[in-house]
Amino acid sequence: MAASGEIDLIGVAPWSRSTPAAPWTPPIPVRHLPLPYQAVYDGWHRIGLPPVQLATGRVDVVHATTLTVPPRWRGTPVVVTVHDTFPLTEPDRFTSRGARLLGRGLELARQADLVLCPSEYTVSTCVDAGFDPERLVVVPLGVRIREVGATARAAVRRRLQLERPFLLWVGTIEPRKNLDVLLSAMAQLRDHDVELVIVGPEGWHVDLDPLIDPVRDRVRRVGFLHDEELTALYAEAELLCLPSHAEGFGLTALEAMAQGTPVIGSDTSAIPEVVGDTGVLIHPTDPPAWADAIDALLADDTNRAALGERAVERAAGFGWDRCARLTIDAYRRAAS
């Protein structure tokens, strides 16, 4: 959006001593409210203070990109991105504070001038949650199509000591991601020469150790990875597995597809919208079916390559430029 030259963007953040280091340094100016993040978010959701204008001065539109929703102030339009409604439909899969904060954010989002959703699935769940359909706009997320060189791919394999073919799972370790089904499928694979690489930070309400025990010699947990290494892992993986009970979009699937890596994903929620016919879709509660699908694709190099080629073509339709254009259009509509 900044590169378009059509709008001036100002980020707003709670009080902080420093700016995030590269590569997370914001590419736009950021103004800080004089309170720590807990006080800012609780203040927004409980008493409608402080306004972002305390940091920015007058603005034409306020955009909440997550469910921490700032107050409307002096009639300024508010746009909210609702990635999913799971805090309302599945609160037991969140921490108590997360369910409370995000649930309240969804209540406030219903009052927004426009609500941006990454998928038709999320639009439908917003309608079910009482949102005005006329205020809902689909704005799919995006991905960059970029080739990862052999040197980078070899480097990440070497650093992580990955010598065998591997499946990839990426995400925060929490109940909705349904890792237990994938680990159960790993125990049932006929191909025992393949590893599962689990990328992502610890989350909540999941103890992976007993789930991993039966296949510990074929599972690698590598924690959080920087973007360059993660992209190289996507390119090196035989398959990306996304067994989530539900996703508001499925960004990890799209990131794998952009590297020509086929996806085996759940046949629920927004995942089919992203994957289309470039992968294999399976019910998220059927470990034997997951094992069969993984074995079949690992044994069929031709089909796997064909799916990968189609995946890159499909991913090219999900550019960040498109996401930026649709978001700018939403700002203009909200401000009109």
C-alpha positions, 0 to 999 in steps of 0.5 A: 500500500505504501508503494502505491503512493495513493495513501499516507500510512501511519502505524500505531503501537503501544509504548515501546523502548525500541523499534523491532529489528530487521526484517520486522522493522515497519516500512512506514512511520509508527507512532506510539501511545503512552501505555503498555500493550496490555493497558492499550488493548484492555482500554480499547475493549473496556472503556473505548480509550485511548483513541489512536488519534492521541498518537497520530492526530487527525486521520481519515480511516482507522484500520484494525488489522487484528481483533484488538479494535481501537475506538471510533473517535469523533466519527472517523470510520473504522475498518477491521480485518477479521481473520476468523471467528474462532474465539466465538465458536471455539473459545475453549481452544484459546487461553482464557485471556485470549478468548476474552480479548478476541471475543470482545474484539469481534463484538466491536468489529460488528460496529465497524464501517467495513469488515475485511475477511480473507476468505468467503468462509470467514465471510460466512462465519461472520454472517452467522455471528451477526455481522451485517453482510453489506459491510463484509468484503473479501480481501484474500491474503497474499504471497511472494513467488520467489525462487530459492537457490540451491545454496540456500536450500542446502544451507538450511538442510545442513543447519537443521541436520536434515538428511532424509526426505521430509514433510513440513508442518508450520504454525503455532502449536495449539489445539485448533492446528490438530497436530495429533492427527498428523502425528498419528498418521506418521505412525501409520506410514508405510514409508518410514524413511520420511521425517516430519519437521515441525516449525513454529513457536509453542502455543497453548493447551497442547503437550506434544511430548506424549504425542511425539513419543511413538514416532520420536525418531522421525519427528524434528521440532525446529521452533521459530525460523526466519523468513529466508530459512522457512521459505527454503524449507518450503521449497525442500519439503516433499509435502506440506501438511495442514490438518487444522480443524479450521482456518480463516485462510490457510497462509502456510498452504499458500506459502508452500504452493508458491514454492511448488510444494503440494499440500495435503490439507483438511477439507474444511473451512477456508483451506479448499479455497486456497488449495483448490485442485492443486493438493489433496483434501482430507477430513481432519479427524481421519489419521488412516486417510492422512497416512494413505494420502501421504504414502500415495503422494510420496510414492508418485513423483510424477503426480507430486511434480504435477501438483507442484506446478499447478500450485505455483500457478494458483499461488500467483493469483494471490499476490500482495499487490492485489491484497493492497489494492482491495484494502485501499479500495475499502479505505476509500469506500469507508471514507466516502 
